[in-house]
Amino acid sequence: MKQKNIETHKIGLVGQAPSRRGDPRKPLAGPNGQKIARLAGMSYDELIACRRRHLNTHYSGKRGKGDAFDHAKGTVKAADVLLDWRVERIVLLGKNVARCFGFRDLPFLAEISIYGRRFLIFPHPSGTNRWWNERRNERRARQLLQRFLRGETVPVGFRKSGPSSSGQFLEAAGRCPKVQKRCIPKTATALRPGQSISSRIKVTKHNAKA
């Protein structure tokens, strides 16, 4: 069966901040962008054709083993993304980025659907992220990212079953209070006032170690 092409005009990628040597005017234009392109099964030119933005526009130095990140500035930029971008699918690179959009306490590779958009919480591509040390994590991330970018849903057979299944859809109304209270970005809900949140959001957690 022929795979769908990736429609770059429907995709956005949001990163944390440029690297120390990165160009603030060209988000994801360096090694991290090349890694995302490889995992996505797309060319680097296709990646550059997608909407791209960093939530911190300049490198802020180190904090511990990772890079420093200004959450307050990131939240403002996240609001700009939600208001300005007209894309269907947005990849959030790292949990700092996900938190700025209001998605907290969700594992890597969780997918959120709200107001006609789909978000994928993807591990930060930096080599300092130990999540990538497990080969099965990279394989899983590649498979899910490619399906997500093509606009495909994950078939039932692609997920594990059982009480702790990470492939279930969790509706915000009643079944997943943590999502209802803590994972809905205020900036997103403001875009469509008067609509029911519980009828619009669903979260898919795909099997992978957080």
CORGITA-V6938 format. One record per residue. N is the residue number from 1. RES is the residue in one letter. PSI is psi as a letter, one per 20 degrees, with the letter a starting at -180 (999 if undefined). Layout:
# CORGITA-V6938
((N;RES;PSI) (N;RES;PSI))
This chain:
# CORGITA-V6938
((1;M;p) (2;K;p) (3;Q;q) (4;K;q) (5;N;q) (6;I;p) (7;E;n) (8;T;h) (9;H;i) (10;K;j) (11;I;p) (12;G;q) (13;L;p) (14;V;p) (15;G;r) (16;Q;g) (17;A;r) (18;P;q) (19;S;r) (20;R;h) (21;R;j) (22;G;q) (23;D;o) (24;P;h) (25;R;i) (26;K;m) (27;P;p) (28;L;k) (29;A;j) (30;G;b) (31;P;h) (32;N;g) (33;G;h) (34;Q;h) (35;K;g) (36;I;g) (37;A;g) (38;R;g) (39;L;h) (40;A;i) (41;G;k) (42;M;r) (43;S;r) (44;Y;h) (45;D;h) (46;E;g) (47;L;g) (48;I;h) (49;A;i) (50;C;r) (51;R;p) (52;R;q) (53;R;q) (54;H;q) (55;L;h) (56;N;p) (57;T;i) (58;H;q) (59;Y;p) (60;S;j) (61;G;a) (62;K;q) (63;R;o) (64;G;c) (65;K;i) (66;G;a) (67;D;q) (68;A;q) (69;F;p) (70;D;o) (71;H;h) (72;A;g) (73;K;h) (74;G;h) (75;T;h) (76;V;g) (77;K;h) (78;A;h) (79;A;h) (80;D;g) (81;V;g) (82;L;h) (83;L;h) (84;D;h) (85;W;p) (86;R;m) (87;V;r) (88;E;h) (89;R;p) (90;I;p) (91;V;p) (92;L;o) (93;L;n) (94;G;q) (95;K;h) (96;N;g) (97;V;g) (98;A;g) (99;R;h) (100;C;h) (101;F;j) (102;G;j) (103;F;n) (104;R;q) (105;D;k) (106;L;q) (107;P;r) (108;F;q) (109;L;j) (110;A;q) (111;E;p) (112;I;p) (113;S;p) (114;I;p) (115;Y;l) (116;G;j) (117;R;q) (118;R;p) (119;F;p) (120;L;p) (121;I;o) (122;F;q) (123;P;q) (124;H;p) (125;P;i) (126;S;q) (127;G;i) (128;T;i) (129;N;o) (130;R;i) (131;W;h) (132;W;i) (133;N;h) (134;E;p) (135;R;h) (136;R;h) (137;N;g) (138;E;g) (139;R;g) (140;R;g) (141;A;g) (142;R;g) (143;Q;g) (144;L;h) (145;L;g) (146;Q;g) (147;R;g) (148;F;g) (149;L;h) (150;R;i) (151;G;j) (152;E;q) (153;T;q) (154;V;p) (155;P;q) (156;V;g) (157;G;i) (158;F;i) (159;R;q) (160;K;q) (161;S;r) (162;G;r) (163;P;h) (164;S;k) (165;S;p) (166;S;j) (167;G;j) (168;Q;q) (169;F;p) (170;L;o) (171;E;q) (172;A;h) (173;A;n) (174;G;g) (175;R;h) (176;C;m) (177;P;h) (178;K;h) (179;V;g) (180;Q;g) (181;K;h) (182;R;i) (183;C;j) (184;I;o) (185;P;p) (186;K;h) (187;T;h) (188;A;g) (189;T;h) (190;A;i) (191;L;h) (192;R;m) (193;P;q) (194;G;i) (195;Q;q) (196;S;p) (197;I;g) (198;S;h) (199;S;i) (200;R;h) (201;I;p) (202;K;q) (203;V;p) (204;T;p) (205;K;o) (206;H;q) (207;N;o) (208;A;q) (209;K;p) (210;A;999))
